[in-house]
Amino acid sequence: TMRDHAIVAKTIKADLKKLGIMATVSSKSYSGGNSVRVEVNNLHPQDFETIKKMFSKYEYGHFDGMDDCYYYSNVIKNMPQTKYLFIENHWTDDVCQKAYDEIKANYVGFENAPEKYDDAFNFVWENGRCYAQQFVYRQLYGDAQFCEKLGIKRIIN
């Protein structure tokens, strides 16, 4: 028979497919527990938050680093669950370059920035007091309007 964490992975993969979201979903079992990892690419920030909420029911608790303790705070009987659920949204190189181009064109302080996103690793944006690549990620992960300017549309209504 299939283990609960494998059932969770299979269920999440099927649910994402129904929503039209391509993902890599895997499960692991190890001493001390099990986990499911979900990896999506270039997902609109609001859709990313939606799937995190949608699938949170499959994680039966949370780890508290202050106490160094795992709390079983979300156990749902008769539902397959996993100890850890990791959901990650990766941005592809072409989207990062497009975001960087948009930032360079519209933010003061990027006039002397390198042309290519990959070359901006050590470029510090003084106005934002951060590295250029950090700012790109902040915009992609947290600014829905910025993502929509880049053509990243919502999939989930």
Disulfide bonds with the S-S distance in Angstrom:
none
